[in-house]
Structures are given as structure tokens and as C-alpha cells.
Amino acid sequence: MRARIRTYGDKQEIMDQIKSLRTEDEAIWIMTPKAMHFNILVEDLRPPEAIILKESFLSVGGDVAIHRDAITNRIERLNVLVMATRKQLKKVVPNLRMQPFKLGELADEMLRAADNFMRTPSPWKLPDGRELSFDSTRVMGIINMTADSFSGDGLGDNVELAVKKALEMEEAGADIVDVGGESTKPGATPLDAEKESKKIIPVIEKLADKLSIPISVDTYKPVVARAAIDAGASIVNDVTGLADEDMICVCKEKSTPVIVMHMKGTPKDMQENPLYEDVVGEIMHFLSDRVERATAEGLSDTQIAVDPGIGFGKRMEDNLEIIRRLPEFRTLGHPISLGASRKWFIGQITGRSAEERIEGSIAAACAAAMNGADIIRCHDVGETKRAIDVLDAIISNRGG
């Protein structure tokens, strides 16, 4: 007799393993939540709240790591780490609802975060009635209608070349094409709405009649987004994370999914010594707040994706940490979009120019997809798509 020790962190992997043991089908659904273990950081508690939380989880078989001085009351606020299975989280909710300090609401939030982590995001409903599901990793091709692109692929005002390139991306397997007219590279100067519209609207109008895949518009200006949607775009990609509240109104009115991205500062100043105490924690707070505001104003919760904003006000070590800790963003309950393609940090690692960063870009894309990214935004669609297809097959154990 020999014990073979394996660790499982993915719900489907756990279900597949239980099923392979010829367990009753009904038992699979009963046992899987018992096997899913979560470590949940809870921030800014008072010592009595932390102690109640620890005692409550100990009573159901979980545990909570707390500051050693919580019991002495020598500290005013502290963070704690909750360690529990999905079943223990569910079991502790009624106990905490009877406690003071709104701990019941906190328990509900933890359970919701755990369920979000396990769940595949809801499909997007596009304005034309189509759906875009996230049962596999989606590849978004980049069309830059600017001569000032950091990546060396700017098309300027060449509409015909943009259309040709977008059609080639579709042929290469892109699920979305993203059309933008304003450079957002570090130090870039903003473009007024009229000039931006003149760059991208003719492209979107032509592509709307030729592409069978959705078109995304890369803009943070509501007036440009509205014109782009009217021209045929069906997704908005906002690098400012809905900083302009009118963008929420546009997306709500047009029933358009939106990607809410984090950026520290503006493109003009975002790389001037950006600093974070906890880069992932701070970005998650930002995205959570922006999503909460958008849904409070009527935007559908199932029409929002989040993007941590690789390269937008981040140092190299920040970008690497974001990709490594990307699973934490799954607890927000929204599809995760990520664009690392040809970014500066890849050049810092490889010593290569933007046009020579394809291998590094694919490595970052695969790491992001493995860690939970649902949309990979990239320049080199064919190569990235083939790599992602292999990765998805490995994850799901399905061949092409």
C-alpha cells in the first residue's frame, strides 16, 4: 500500500479526480466544495473583530492567522488571513450573522469571493444579440491607428491597411479586434475627441461589414465611444477605468460590455516613479470601487471585465507580480483582460526591441491565461492564438 500525495487547486481537476474513482455522480457535487480550500485576506479589522472571526472559524474546522498583539489590544487595526474550505465558509455564515460589527456581511463577502473564484464568468451579451462566452481564453488583436505606437505597429491614417490587418487577425483566430486611435505609451500627449474619431470611425465602419467577430473600441472618451458603437463596435475598452462617468451612461444605453482598466496617473506621467505598498491589493480596491460605482448607476454586472493595466503606471517588478498573482482578481467575479504584448518590461528582461519581443509576449500571455486571464490582448495574433490553444487544451485536457 502506498500513499500518492497530490495537491489540487482547480475545481474541475478535483471533480475529474473524484469522478475517476467511480464515485456516485451525486457525491461529486457534495464532495468538491469540501476539497476547495481558500486563503482569504481580510483587511482593516479591529482586534475584537479579528478574535471573533478566529473563534468562529476554529469552531467549524478552519482557522484565521492574526497579529500576536490582537489579544492584548495594543494595536488598533490589523489584517487577518482566513483559511477555510468552501464548506467551512458556508457553515460559518449563520454564526457570524449573530455577531456584532457587521461580521455577517463580511462572511457573505468571503463566501461570494470564493464562489467567484470557482465560477466561469458569465457570457457577454453584445448589442447585436450575439454572445461571447469565456469557456476558453479569448484573443484580442490590436489595431493601432496612430503613428506614435510604442510597439512599432502604428498604422497612422491608413484605413485600408488597418482593414487588411484586422481581416488577417480574424483569419489567424482572433476572437475580438480592438481599434484605437490615441497613443497611450508613456509620455504620450492626449488627442482631442474629434481627431480620435476621424482616425478610428472609418476603420470601424468598414470592418463592421467585413468581420464576423466583435469589434472593440479602445477609448476613454464617451463621445468617441458612442460614435464607435454607432459605427459597429460592440465592446468598449477604457484604459482610465470609467473615470468619466458619462462612459457608464453610454455603455448602459448601448448595452455594450466594457473593460475597466487600472492606470496610475495618465499616459503623460504614469511612469514617473510609480510606487505601491501592495500593487495587487491597491489595484483590486480601485477596480472594485469602479465596478461598484458603475453597477450602482445601472450598468449590468455581467457586462464588465477588469484589467489590471500591465505597464500603465507600473514598474517591472509590479508587472511580474500582477501576472503571478492574477488568480486573486478572479474573486472580483468578472472576466479578466490582460495586455502584456511587446511591453517595456519584456524588453527589460530580454534586452530586445519592441518588434523582437514576440517570445516574451507569448510567455507572458500563457502565464496570464494559466493564472485566470479570460482575454489576452496582443499584437501577434497567430502566434499567440496557437500558444493559447495548446495551453487551453492542457488545462481542459481536450485536444483540437
Secondary structure, DSSP 8 states (H G I E B T S, - for coil): ----------HHHHHHHHHHTT--HHHHHHHHHHH-EEEEEEEEE-HHHHHHHHHHHHHTT-EEE--TTTTTT--S-EEEEEEEEHHHHHHHHHHHHTSSTTHHHHHHHHHHHHHHHHS----EE-TTS-EE--SS-EEEEEEE--S--TTS---TT-HHHHHHHHHHHHHTT-SEEEEE-S--STT-----HHHHHHHHHHHHHHHHHH-SS-EEEE-S-HHHHHHHHHHT--EEEETTSS-SHHHHHHHHHHT--EEEE--SS-TTTTTSS---SSHHHHHHHHHHHHHHHHHHTT--GGGEEEE--TTSS--HHHHHHHHHTGGGGGGG-S-BEE--TT-HHHHHHH---GGG-HHHHHHHHHHHHHTT-SEEEES-HHHHHHHHHHHHHHHHT---
